[in-house]
Amino acid sequence: MAAKASESAGLAERYASALFDLADERRAIDSVAEDLRGLRAMLADSSDLERLVRSPVLSREQQAKAVAAVAEQAGFDALTRNFLGLLARNRRLFAVSAMIKAFLAELARRRGEVTAQVTSAAPLSESQLAKVTDSLRRSVGGKVSVDLSVDPSLLGGLVVRVGSRMVDSSLRTKLQRLELAMKGVA
């Protein structure tokens, strides 16, 4: 199982590296990065799209046609659309999430940024995001790229990961701690 995960991670990194090099050559890194962030959000929001990219039942042509329609509707850059078509033709769409992560990690590394994964119970407003980003920038002492996700099961608060450090100020965790403390009293 670990060998399979390692193989998949290596595959994702190779494809992401190739896309990064092409995007750099065509001066489209920011555009492609924005497309990939949008695709990641779409995958998180749509179980149908997630099934589409993971389905071994659909043919290459069906996956290519569907992903092309999604990319066209989203207004993705031609390079991103071609990349997604290549993934479909090569039966590699299953690894697109890992490829997005690897691409964005390489972008952050080259820009000297630290990536912070911030999970909130509800979408953050622009001002909330600015405050979180500013706090992280002061804490890390450098450029910070914030990778946002939403998990309603947190109930409230945030979970922030920067490298191997994690700060969990979610209401869910606080309630779990309170529950454990109360069990200890009884």
C-alpha positions, -999 to +999 in steps of 0.1 A: +000+000+000+028+024+009+046+016-024+014+024-043+010+058-025+047+066-032+043+056-069+012+079-071+030+108-054+059+104-078+036+104-108+018+135-095+051+153-090+064+144-125+032+157-141+031+188-119+068+195-127+062+192-164+031+215-162+051+240-142+080+241-167+055+246-196+037+273-177+070+290-168+081+288-205+048+304-216+047+329-188+014+315-176+023+304-141-001+327-123-030+318-147-024+281-144-021+283-106-054+302-105-070+275-127-057+247-105-070+264-074-103+268-090-103+231-101-094+221-066-123+240-052-147+225-078-135+190-069-141+197-032-176+211-039-188+185-064-189+148-056-200+142-092-168+159-105-148+139-080-164+107-092-157+117-128-119+120-123-117+088-102-140+066-122-123+036-139-156+028-156-157+058-179-137+056-211-108+079-219-129+097-244-158+102-220-135+116-193-117+138-218-150+152-231-164+158-197-132+175-183-129+196-214-165+209-209-157+217-172-125+235-181-142+254-209-171+264-187-147+276-160-127+296-185-094+279-179-062+289-197-055+268-229-025+253-212-046+241-183-073+227-206-047+208-227-031+195-195-064+181-182-071+166-217-037+149-215-044+135-181-077+121-193-061+105-224-034+089-203-059+077-176-042+099-150-071+121-139-073+101-106-041+118-095-052+154-104-056+165-068-021+154-059-008+171-091-025+204-080-009+201-046+025+194-061+022+223-086+012+248-059+039+236-035+065+241-062+052+276-069+054+285-033+089+270-030+102+290-060+086+322-046+101+317-012+067+313+004+055+291+032+022+274+025-003+274+053-033+252+051-063+269+068-095+250+074-126+269+086-161+258+094-175+284+069-160+303+040-139+332+052-147+368+041-120+389+024-113+408+057-111+376+077-087+361+052-066+392+052-063+391+091-054+354+090-028+359+063-013+389+082-012+369+114+005+340+097+030+363+079+040+378+113+042+344+129+063+328+101+084+359+094+081+358+057+058+353+027+028+331+033+006+314+007-028+305+023-045+273+011-081+276+022-106+248+027-140+245+044-150+217+068-185+223+084-178+196+109-154+220+127-186+239+139-165+271+143-129+283+146-099+274+124-074+246+120-041+260+107-012+239+095+022+253+086+047+226+078+046+201+107+030+226+131-007+226+136-030+250+156-065+237+161-088+263+176-120+246+162-151+244+183-153+207+176-119+201+192-127+223+222-160+203+227-141+171+225-116+183+252-144+194+274-161+160+270-129+142+279-124+165+309-159+158+321-155+121+318-124+124+340-144+141+367-173+116+369 
